[in-house]
Amino acid sequence: MSNRKRETWKNSTAKELLAANILSGAVPASMESRQVYEMREEYSSFRFKNFSANLESLRMDIARSQRDYIAFLHDMAIVNERRKALSQNPGIPPKQNASSKMTRTNGKPLKTEEN
């Protein structure tokens, strides 16, 4: 029996390579787990059943990250548009938002610029 520890998936070279292959398009969503598993020798360090589950999990993580990135870009576009509008019309106060009308749990109004 070897004293060498088995590499874990979390920090493995195989995981890094797989993520890079998914992002580059070398591993499309339509590719079967078995085909992906057989692509690289590094993947064979892991049992196919575990690899297959890790592949699906990684695909979902990458898809979620891509959706989050798109949402972030959308939000930043809104922020930049608002900043531009404010810089072009500095004398116009921003619209009052809902938080300035809120009250504390003790019933007293929150401090706002108006009071």
PyMOL commands that set and color helices and strands:
alter all, ss='L'
color gray80, all
select helices_A, chain A and resi 13-24+33-37+41-45+48-88+98-101
alter helices_A, ss='H'
color red, helices_A
deselect
rebuild
show_as cartoon
